[in-house]
Amino acid sequence: MANLYDDIQRMLDKIFIRMLSTDRRGFKIGKKNEKFSFVDIMIIRVVGQLQGVSVFDLIYTLDMDRGIVSTAVSKLMKNNYIFKEKSEHDGRVQILKLTDSGLSIYETINQKENDLVNFILRDLTSNEQKAILKFLSRIRQTMVSKYDVE
């Protein structure tokens, strides 16, 4: 068990380091291989999934700092991936929506995520897939309960 513990710890370290370095460099997505951060990708995903969302609801959904979200939204608007329009229900509220370019990036992100999950699960039995889900759930629970990360 101790050998597996050390191997798992090393693998988690490698995953986290790779995620951080990739985020710093940016994920190349789309026809122009434009660079997107994790925050950019999450914003595009939420706006695409909800087919429009207020900035307040986006901040709440992502549970991120308002400044980080606002900076990323401004960048995505400047690069023509999202736009704001007044809410039909409350003219004081601005709704974020995807542009055609944003929709294309959203579809590319979804396809890449699907390809990744299919690649990971491809040769695994149902029980092995359940074990992975249990492991990931436990990681998330631990982060929420011990490190106050949600």
Secondary structure as the mmCIF struct_conf table of DSSP 4:
data_model
#
loop_
_struct_conf.conf_type_id
_struct_conf.id
_struct_conf.beg_label_comp_id
_struct_conf.beg_label_asym_id
_struct_conf.beg_label_seq_id
_struct_conf.end_label_comp_id
_struct_conf.end_label_asym_id
_struct_conf.end_label_seq_id
HELX_RH_AL_P HELX_RH_AL_P1 ALA A 2 ARG A 25
STRN STRN1 PHE A 27 ILE A 29
TURN_TY1_P TURN_TY1_P1 GLY A 30 ASN A 33
STRN STRN2 GLU A 34 PHE A 36
HELX_RH_AL_P HELX_RH_AL_P2 PHE A 38 LEU A 50
TURN_TY1_P TURN_TY1_P2 GLN A 51 GLN A 51
BEND BEND1 GLY A 52 GLY A 52
STRN STRN3 VAL A 53 SER A 54
HELX_RH_AL_P HELX_RH_AL_P3 VAL A 55 LEU A 62
TURN_TY1_P TURN_TY1_P3 ASP A 63 ASP A 63
HELX_RH_AL_P HELX_RH_AL_P4 ARG A 66 LYS A 78
TURN_TY1_P TURN_TY1_P4 ASN A 79 ASN A 80
BEND BEND2 TYR A 81 TYR A 81
STRN STRN4 ILE A 82 LYS A 86
BEND BEND3 GLU A 88 HIS A 89
TURN_TY1_P TURN_TY1_P5 GLY A 91 ARG A 92
STRN STRN5 GLN A 94 LEU A 98
HELX_RH_AL_P HELX_RH_AL_P5 ASP A 100 LEU A 121
TURN_TY1_P TURN_TY1_P6 ARG A 122 ASP A 123
HELX_RH_AL_P HELX_RH_AL_P6 SER A 126 TYR A 147
#
